[in-house]
Amino acid sequence: MTGASGGPPSAESARRAVEAVWRIESARIVGALARYIGDFALAEDVAQEAVAEALVTWSRDGAPANPVGWLLTTARRRAIDGFRRRSALDERYATLAGQLAEGEASSGAPARRQADDLPWDPDRVDDDVLALMFVACHPVLSPEARVALTLRVVGGLGSEEIARAFLVPVPTVQARITRAKKTIAAAGVPFELPPAENRRERLGGVLSVLYVIFTEGSTATVGDRLLRPDVAYEAIRLARMLAALLPDEPEVHGLLALFELTAARFPARTGPDGEAVLLEDQDRRLWDRSAIRRGQAALGRASTLGRGLGPYGLQAAIAACHASAPSVPATDWERVVLLYEALGRVAPSPVVELNRAVAVAMAHGPREALVLVDELVASDRLSGSYLLPGVRGELLGRLGRTAEARAELELAARLCRNVRERSVLLRKAAALS
């Protein structure tokens, strides 16, 4: 590799090369190292050390022909050095060192030329990445730690990127990742796929982490941006990876379908100044038709696997109703109501009930929907959420109860932490004046 002028490689070109390889291949690298070394935390640490070394070496010598192999060999050597420094000359060290010496002796090449000797079985790569997902999303970790660790070791994001995505301080992200690795080590979590009988239960945890990541990208919890597309598209990338690794799991395809169909509306969800554009005001010509086709194909795959749609598949089916409708009034709201009823049976939650009430309002009018919303108010299951007073204010406004509607919308605005959504609520309240 040479610089733009034909001279020696530059630090900037090396940085771009390292970042590109890491973003695409980090899961394979860490997964292969974890299986090879037998220590998940050490695998992630030595992989990061190899990346740091690559930034220096590649800027001096150029990127190697096999950058993934270079990183793996360098990380493996760092692990061996770590065992040596701790004077842990046990069977594990002897085996690792022996394998490295054998490889170098047989080729007669210097250490740097060993980058092409991949220290993994290529047939195991898929299993390594899948095991990495299950470890990063292990139930011994807190939800916040699972998200941070998944984005770090499976998604290849740095601490700064994760912190920026979720609007938290970098030290907070670093602390979560550090605690997560220590927790995994303390709990003795092995780097392996869960047994077949436990895999489906554990898969739910993996899917929920991806769902949290995508949800934050599609509707930011806090801040002055409605969307964080980089976060949402990272979740889509991870979901595509998971669908390729588990092609016979319907809920994996259901989740991917939900992501694709939801992201298809991103181009129309914000205006020129970043303000939120409501569904009824969106220019549907801006919707990404390629993403809609991908989402419909994934939903079709989930439907044909024979076990019926699960929670994510049902949400994807609802999104498909919106994607195929030419307008809000022309949407098949009766089908949307039925799908929310089914979703409420398989995954009951107050948010599902609130969304069902919105669909009922569109299908049968606001009076019937208000009964459902008032039941949620009485149950106190969504206290503190801006969603409930926001929907209640909409329904009251449609019923002509202007003063009550304005009070509910103003309450929703006070509870909402996203600047863009808050401005929408305040505009609706002002319009009622």
N, C-alpha and C positions, 0 to 999 in steps of 0.2 A: 504494500500500500504506500502511495506517495501523496504528497500534498497537492493542492489544486494547481500549483505552478510546476509540478513535475519533480519537486525537490523531496526531501525526507518527509515522513509523516509528521503531522502536527498533533499537539495535545488535543485540539478541538476535534480533529477527525478521529482520533483514537477514542475520545469520549463518546462521540456519536456511534461508533462501531460497538463499543462496549454496551452502551444503553440499548441499542437495537437487539443485540444478542440476548442480553439479560431479560428484556421485556418479553421476547418471544420464547426463550428457552429456559427461563429460571425454574419453572416447575419441574422440568425434566432433570435439570442439573441438581437441584436440592433433593428431589426424590431419589435419583440414582445414588447420590452421596449418602443419604440417610440409610438406604438399604445396605450399601457397601460398608459404611462405618458402623451402623447399628446404633447411632445416637442422633436423634432428630435435631436437638439444639446445636450440637457440634457441627452437623452437616450444614445448617444455615449459617453458622459463624464462619466456617472455613470457605464457604461459597462467597460470602461477602469479602473475605480476605483475598480470595482469588480475583474478584472483580477489582479491588483496589490495586492489586499487583498488575493487572492487565492495563489499567489506565497509564501506568508508568512504562511498562515494557512495550505495549503496542505503539505508544507515541514515539518510542525510540527505534523499534525494529519493524514496525508495521504489523497489521493483524495477521495471524497465522491462517493457513489454508483451512484448518478445522477449528474455529474459535471455541465451539462447545467442548471439543476434546481437550483443548488447551486449558480451559477453565476447570474442567473436571480433574485433569492430571495435576494441575497446580493446587487445587483444593485438597485432593487426596494427599499430596505431599505435605501440605500444611497440617493436615490431621495427624500424619505420622510424626511430624516434628513436635506436635503437641503432646502425643503419647510419650515421646522421648524425653521432653522437658519434664514431664511429671514422673519420669523414671518408671513408667508403667510398662515394663518389658514383659507383658504377659502374652498369652497365646494370640490375642487379637493383634497386638503390635507386630509379633513375629510373622503372622500371616500376611498382614498388609505390607510390611517391609519386604517380605520374600516375594510377594507378587510383583511389587514395583521393581525390585532388582532383576527378577526373571525377565520382565518386559524389556528393560533397558539392555540387559546382557544379550538377549536374543536378537535385538535389532542392531546393536552396535552404535546406536545414535546417541548424541548428547541429550541431556534432560529436556531441553526445550523442544527437541524434535519429537519427543514422546507425546506431544499434544494430540496426535492422530490416533493414539492407542486408547480407545474409549473404554473406561473401566466400568462397563455395564453390559448386560445382555440386552441387545436391541429388542428382543421379543418381550422383555419385561418392562419396557418404557411406559406403556399404558398403565400397567399395574402400579408402577412407581408414582405416577402423577395422581392416580385415583387414591392411592394410600395417603399421599400427601394431603389431599383434600379432606379425607376422613380424620387425619391427625389434627390438622389446623382447625377443624370444626368439632373437636372432641367435646362431649358434654361436661367434662371436668372444668372447662374454661367458661368464663362469663361471656355473655353475648357480645359485649364490646371487644373482648379479647379475641373472640373467634373472627370477628370482622377484620380487625387489624392484622391478625396473623395470616388470614386467608389472602388479603390484599398484598401482604408482604411476601409470603413464601410461594403462593400459587400465582398471584397476579404479577409479582415482580415489581411492585410499587415501592418507592422509598418512603421513609418516615415523613419527609416533608410533603410528598404528594398526598399521603393518607390524611395528614393533618389539615392540609388545604381543602381536601374533599369534604371533610366532616367538621371543619371550622373548630378544631380543637388545637391546643398548643402542641408543638412538636415533642416536647418532653413527655407529654401525656401519652402520645402514641408510642414513643420509645419505651416508656414504663410498661404500657400494656403488653407490648411484644415481649419484653424481657420477662415480665411476670408469667406470661403464657408459656414461654419455653421452660421456665423453672417449674411451673405447675405440671407440665407434661412429664418432665424428668422425675419430679417427686412422686407423681402418680404411677410411674412405671409404664406409661403408655407405649406399647410397642409400635415400631414402624411397620405396619402391615395392614392389609385389608381386614375389616371385621369378618368374623365367621359368617357363612352364608345365612344362618338363621337370624343373625343380628343386623345384617347389612341394610335391610329395608328400613328398619327403625332408625338406624344411624344416618341413612340417606336423608331422612326428613330434616335432620339437623344441618346437613350440608345445603340442602335446598333453601332452608330458612335463612341461612347466612347470605346466600346469593340474593334472595328476595329483599333482605334489609339493605344490601348494598344498592340494588337497583332502585328501590323505593326512595332512598336518599337522593339518588341522581335524578329521578323523574319528578320529585316534588321535595325540594330541599326543606329540611326541618326549620332551619334558622338562616339568617343572612338576608342579603339584598338581591339574590338571584332566585328565580323560580326553579330553573333547571340547572343541573350539574351534569351535562351530557357526558363528560369524560368518565365520571363515576358510573353512570348508567351503562355506557358502552363497555366498560371493563366487566361489569356483571354479565352483559350479553356474551362477551368473549369467553368468560369462564363457563357460562351455561352451554355454549356451543361445544366447548371442550368436554364437559361432562356428558352431553348427549352423544358425542362420538365414543366416549369410553363406556357408556351404559346404553346402548341402542335399544334395548328391550324394556326399559323402564318408562312407563307412560307418563309419570309425573315429571320426569326430567324434560321430556318433550313438551309437556303442558306448561312448565315454567318458561322454557325457551319461547314458546308461542306467545305467552303473556308479555314477555319482554319485547319481542319483536313488534307485536301489534300496538303496544303502548308507545314504544319509541317511534313508531311510524308517524305519530301525531306531533312529535317534537317541533318540526319546522313551523307549525301553525300555532303553537301554544303560547308564543311570546311575540310582542310587537317590536317595532324598530328600536324602542328605548328599553326593551327588556320587560315591559309590563305584561301581566298575564292576560291572555285572551281566552274567554270562556268558550266552552265547546260549541254553543249555539252561534258564536260569532266567528268561529274559525273558518278560514278559507281552505276547504277540503282538497282543493287542487294542489295545495302545498304538502299534503300528506305523502309520505314515502311509500309509493306503491310496491317497490321491491321488498321493503320490510314487511308490508302487509302480505305479500305472496309467501314470503318465508315463514311468517307467523301462521298463516293458514295451512301451509304444508306441515309444520311442526304439530299443529293442533290435529290435523288429519292423522298423523303418525300416532299421536297419543290416543286418538279415538279407535284406531284399528288394532291396538295391542290387546284388546279383548277383556280388560278388567274394569272398564268404565272410567269416566273422568274423575280425577281427584280434585282437591281444592284449587290447585294451580290450573289444572285443565279447565275447570268450570269458570275461573276468572278469565282465562284466555277466551273461552267461548263467549263470555259477555263482551270482552274487547272486540271480538270478531263481529258481533252484532253492530257495534258502532262503526267499525272499519268498513263494513259493507253497505251502510246506510248512506243515502245521498244527503240527508239532513237530519237534524234532531227530531222534527215532527214525524219524519218517515221511518224512524228507527222502530224495529219490532220490539216495542216496550213490553208487550205481553210475554214474549220469550225471555226478555231480560228479567222480568219478575220471577218467572219460573226457574231460571238459572240461579237467581239469588236465593230462592227458597231451597233449592237443592244444595247450594253452598252452605246455607245456614244449618242444614241437617248434618253435613259431613264435617264442617269446620265452624261451629257456632261461635259468633263473636258479636259484640255490640256494633262494631263498625260494619259488619255484613248486614245487620238489621237496619242500620241507618241508610246504607246504600239501597237496600230493598225498598225502604220508604220513599227514597227519591224516585226509584223506578215506578212504584205504585202511583206516585203523584203524576208522573208522565202518562201512565196508562189509564188511571181511573180518577184523577183529580186530587187537589191538595187536601180536601177534607178527610178522605180516607187515610191519606198518608200521615196527616197530623196526629191521628189516633195512635199510630205506630210510634211516632216520634215522642209523643207525650208518655207513652209506656216506658221508653228508654229514659226519659227525664225522671220518671218516678222510681226506676230501678237504680238510678245513680251510678250506672256502670260506665258512663263517659264523662264524669265530672272532671273539670279541668281541661277538657278538649274543646278547641274552638269549632270543631266540626258540627257538634250537636246544635249549639245556638245558631250557627251559620245556616244549617238546613231549616231549623225551626223558623228563623227569621224569613227565609224565602217563602215558606209555606204560608206563614201569617200574612205576608205581603200580598200573595196571590188571593188570599181570602178577604182582603180589604181591611185587615186589622193593623192599620199603618203604625200606630204608636207602639204597639207590642212588637211589631216586626222590626222597627228601627232600634228598639232597645236590645233585642236579641242580636242583631247584626253588629251593634256597637260593642256588646259583650264579646262576641266572637272575635272582633278586631283586637280587643284588649288581650285576649288569650292567645292570639296567633303570633308566632315568633318570626314568621317570614315576611319581610317587608312588602314583597310583591303581592302576596295573598292578602295581607292586611289592607293594602290600598284598594283592592277589589271590594272587600267587605265594607270599607268606609264609603266608597263610591255608591254602593247599593243602598247603604243607610241614608246617605245624603239625597239620593234620588227619591226616597220616600217622603222627603220634606216638601 
